[in-house]
Amino acid sequence: MEIVIAGLIALALVALVVGALSGRVRLTSCCTTADPARDLRMRAAFENDPPPAA
């Protein structure tokens, strides 16, 4: 039974790694600091700067 559970966990980890390497899964955090230059509420602070790259 332990082998089955370990196999399922390993399969899920392999799927995440393959997805990350192929670009299908993004490994980002929801708690990252946002770029203020892209925030529309901060647009007045960056009036003279060129627009951020997409």
QUIHUSUL-V439758 format. One line per field, one symbol per residue. ss: DSSP state (h for helix, s for strand, l for the rest). A space follows every 50 residues. Layout:
# QUIHUSUL-V439758
ss: ???
This chain:
# QUIHUSUL-V439758
ss: lhhhhhhhhhhhhhhhhhhhhhlllllllllllllhhhlhhhhhhhllll llll
